[in-house]
Amino acid sequence: MTADRGDAARPHWRDWTWQLRERIRSAEALARWVLPTADEKDAIALLASRFHFVITPYYAALMDPDDPNCPIRRQVVPATAEVRDPAGLADPLDEVAHSPVKNVIRVYPDRIAFCVNNECALYCRFCLRKRMVGEPGWAMKQRELEAALAWIRRTPEIRDVLLTGGDPLVFSDARLDWLLGELRAIPHVELLRLGTRLPVTLPFRVTDDLVAMLARHHPVWVNTHFNHPKELTPEAAEACDRLTRAGIPVGNQSVLLRGINDTPDVMRTLCEGLVRLRVRPYYCYQAQWLEGTAHFRVPIERGMELFRGMRGRTSGFAIPQYVLDTPHGKVPLAAPSFRGREGDEVVVESWDGHLWREPNPLEP
Ligand code: SF4
């Protein structure tokens, strides 16, 4: 059986395991959803063996069949621009060098990203971890998960563990429950976080059983990854609502992507839509200097202008922090509004360009 648009009206549509089984993996299967362009067909043939091409039927149904520039389509359908990108690194954050044990990335003293799973529901063309996602060699065997847990147990500085991947929610409830239980039993691990794109790409994964299990391991936080307002569907809203009703704070980490969300209107619509779902826009990442992604990158100066332009025009908590991730951690990027000291005052610039002088004490 191959999924097509007709499936969206059938009961199995909301079964997340059916969605995983029926994922699109070829130009022929994609043609049941959109008419692939010559460039897309060439790119699928050229890239299938390098950066995995896999899309859930749910996410494919969000694509505009008539528009190759559809922001959903561009995130997951290969383009030959990926092959033409001469520069870009495989591991721009030097994550391998920051791993004391396999798939545990430690950049800060007190927290780690633990890549528990190398699989995702679908594969994003701009993925920072495209070197490893979907690659069998990066899968965590049981003994490797145990080795990572042993390292966390003997590293008392670690108080915050982010389960990521790949996507930890591709695990079964039972496996995730076991893993969270092992982590929760470590006295110095205070906070458990999950980084997952499934509320966006496969929202049916967020079942009542899943959230009940997650809530047994509180405090649990979730960060998800919406990039465009088209992704804010009723199904995604339901997934986020399930999580927040279980007391799980949900944040969003997007990536600034050329032609997808790099205009003030699209970014503001996305962030205001997220806030309506009670999802806090947390970070927006500058797209990394990553192989095959030059066509997605936006100059940082324009990114700073975009987020500066949001200030004063929407609620402050609807504006994510624009950051550049580096091998040394995240660096906030912001157009300066602090102009400096003049005598006993500092001069600052407000969102609408007014200069304001604020009396400012000196250190005694
Ligand atoms: S869901 Fe996240 S980890 Fe998976 S391919 Fe997309 S960006 Fe990468």
Residues whose N, C-alpha, C, O or C-beta is under 5 A from the ligand:
A	BS01	SF4	C120 L122 Y123 C124 C127 L128 V133 G165 G166 R197
